[in-house]
Amino acid sequence: MSIEEQLLERYGPLLSLSDLSELLKRSPDGLRIALRGQSDFALRWNSAKRKVGRRVYFQASEVAELIERS
């Protein structure tokens, strides 16, 4: 089973910030702060970010791709 299939099964097509923080084993506030910067980490992970209204989600397929690359 691929990483993408596992993410889709567990979280669905979109991961919330708290889902992503759980997956990356970071606190939600720490992840939110890290994504605000201009670091390489922030630039890569912000590419997977999608806004739905005022909420922020991360596309499962892009998250899986980022995990596979690292």
C-alpha positions as CSV (number, residue, x, y, z in Angstrom):
1,M,0.0,0.0,0.0
2,S,1.5,3.3,-1.0
3,I,1.8,6.4,1.2
4,E,-0.9,8.2,-0.8
5,E,-3.3,5.3,-0.3
6,Q,-2.6,5.2,3.4
7,L,-3.2,9.0,3.7
8,L,-6.5,8.8,1.7
9,E,-7.7,5.9,3.8
10,R,-6.9,7.6,7.1
11,Y,-7.6,11.3,6.4
12,G,-9.4,11.5,3.1
13,P,-8.4,13.8,0.2
14,L,-7.6,16.8,2.4
15,L,-5.6,16.9,5.6
16,S,-6.3,19.7,8.2
17,L,-3.4,21.4,9.9
18,S,-3.9,19.3,13.0
19,D,-3.9,16.1,10.8
20,L,-0.7,17.2,9.2
21,S,0.9,18.1,12.5
22,E,0.0,14.6,13.9
23,L,1.5,13.0,10.8
24,L,4.7,15.0,11.0
25,K,4.8,14.6,14.8
26,R,4.8,18.4,15.5
27,S,2.5,20.5,17.5
28,P,-0.1,22.4,15.5
29,D,1.2,25.7,16.7
30,G,4.8,24.8,15.9
31,L,3.8,23.7,12.4
32,R,1.8,26.8,11.8
33,I,4.8,29.0,12.8
34,A,7.2,26.9,10.6
35,L,4.9,27.3,7.6
36,R,4.9,31.1,7.9
37,G,8.6,31.5,7.3
38,Q,10.6,31.6,4.1
39,S,12.6,28.4,4.9
40,D,12.9,25.5,2.4
41,F,10.5,23.5,4.6
42,A,7.8,26.2,4.4
43,L,8.2,26.7,0.6
44,R,7.9,22.9,0.0
45,W,4.9,22.3,2.3
46,N,3.0,25.5,1.4
47,S,2.8,24.1,-2.2
48,A,0.4,21.5,-0.9
49,K,-1.7,24.0,0.9
50,R,-5.3,24.7,-0.2
51,K,-7.7,27.3,1.3
52,V,-11.4,26.5,1.6
53,G,-13.0,29.6,2.9
54,R,-10.9,30.5,5.9
55,R,-9.8,27.0,6.6
56,V,-6.4,25.6,5.5
57,Y,-6.1,22.1,4.2
58,F,-3.3,20.1,2.6
59,Q,-3.9,17.9,-0.5
60,A,-3.2,14.2,0.5
61,S,-1.6,13.4,-2.9
62,E,0.9,16.3,-2.6
63,V,1.7,15.5,1.0
64,A,2.4,11.9,0.0
65,E,4.7,13.1,-2.7
66,L,6.6,15.4,-0.3
67,I,7.0,12.5,2.2
68,E,8.3,10.2,-0.5
69,R,10.9,12.8,-1.7
70,S,12.3,13.4,1.8
